[in-house]
Amino acid sequence: MAIHTSAIKRHRQSLKKRARNIDTKSKLRTLIKKARQAIEAKNQESAVNQIRAVNSALGTAVSKGIIKRNTASRWLSRLSSSASQMSTVG
């Protein structure tokens, strides 16, 4: 790494940002997993609440530039469609 103060500061910032992004993605994956479990358990109320939480977290992640808009849309769409299949089948 370069020995310029600006490069050192930039590196420090990138490490902090990377840690924050990893943490946010991890929380997002956990929320998605909980929503899937609620859908598999055929718990309608819990599934709706979990999907709402996932939607909020996805919106935050997109606005911060952690994931892309289409990716978030795809994940939410898949969750919603599996939840709607649960309600029609069950």
C-alpha positions as CSV (number, residue, x, y, z in Angstrom):
1,M,0.0,0.0,0.0
2,A,1.1,3.5,-0.7
3,I,2.5,5.6,2.1
4,H,0.4,8.7,1.4
5,T,-1.8,9.9,4.2
6,S,-4.8,10.0,1.8
7,A,-4.3,6.4,0.8
8,I,-4.0,5.3,4.4
9,K,-7.2,7.1,5.3
10,R,-9.0,5.7,2.2
11,H,-7.9,2.2,3.2
12,R,-9.2,2.7,6.8
13,Q,-12.5,3.9,5.4
14,S,-12.8,1.0,3.1
15,L,-12.3,-1.5,5.9
16,K,-15.1,0.2,8.0
17,K,-17.4,0.3,5.0
18,R,-16.7,-3.4,4.2
19,A,-17.5,-4.4,7.8
20,R,-20.7,-2.5,7.7
21,N,-21.7,-4.0,4.3
22,I,-21.0,-7.5,5.5
23,D,-23.0,-6.9,8.7
24,T,-26.0,-5.6,6.7
25,K,-25.9,-8.5,4.2
26,S,-25.8,-11.0,7.1
27,K,-28.8,-9.4,8.8
28,L,-30.7,-9.4,5.5
29,R,-30.0,-13.1,4.9
30,T,-31.2,-13.9,8.4
31,L,-34.4,-12.0,7.8
32,I,-35.0,-13.8,4.5
33,K,-34.3,-17.2,6.2
34,K,-36.8,-16.4,8.9
35,A,-39.4,-15.4,6.3
36,R,-38.8,-18.7,4.5
37,Q,-39.2,-20.7,7.7
38,A,-42.5,-18.9,8.4
39,I,-43.7,-19.7,4.9
40,E,-42.7,-23.4,5.3
41,A,-44.4,-23.6,8.7
42,K,-47.6,-22.2,7.0
43,N,-47.8,-19.4,9.5
44,Q,-49.6,-16.7,7.6
45,E,-49.4,-13.9,10.1
46,S,-45.7,-14.5,10.9
47,A,-44.9,-14.8,7.2
48,V,-46.6,-11.4,6.4
49,N,-44.7,-9.7,9.2
50,Q,-41.4,-11.3,8.1
51,I,-41.9,-10.3,4.5
52,R,-42.6,-6.8,5.6
53,A,-39.4,-6.7,7.6
54,V,-37.5,-8.1,4.6
55,N,-38.9,-5.4,2.3
56,S,-37.8,-2.7,4.7
57,A,-34.3,-4.1,5.1
58,L,-34.0,-4.5,1.3
59,G,-35.0,-0.9,0.7
60,T,-32.4,0.2,3.2
61,A,-29.7,-1.9,1.6
62,V,-30.6,-0.6,-1.9
63,S,-30.5,3.0,-0.7
64,K,-27.1,2.5,0.8
65,G,-25.8,0.8,-2.3
66,I,-25.1,-2.5,-0.7
67,I,-27.2,-4.5,-3.1
68,K,-28.6,-3.6,-6.5
69,R,-32.3,-2.7,-7.0
70,N,-33.1,-5.6,-9.3
71,T,-31.5,-8.1,-6.9
72,A,-33.7,-6.8,-4.1
73,S,-36.7,-6.8,-6.3
74,R,-36.0,-10.4,-7.3
75,W,-35.6,-11.6,-3.8
76,L,-38.7,-10.0,-2.6
77,S,-40.7,-11.2,-5.6
78,R,-39.6,-14.8,-4.9
79,L,-40.6,-14.6,-1.2
80,S,-43.9,-13.0,-2.0
81,S,-44.8,-15.6,-4.7
82,S,-44.0,-18.5,-2.3
83,A,-46.1,-16.8,0.4
84,S,-49.0,-16.4,-2.0
85,Q,-48.7,-20.1,-3.1
86,M,-48.9,-21.0,0.6
87,S,-52.1,-19.1,1.0
88,T,-53.7,-20.7,-2.1
89,V,-52.6,-24.2,-1.3
90,G,-53.2,-24.1,2.5
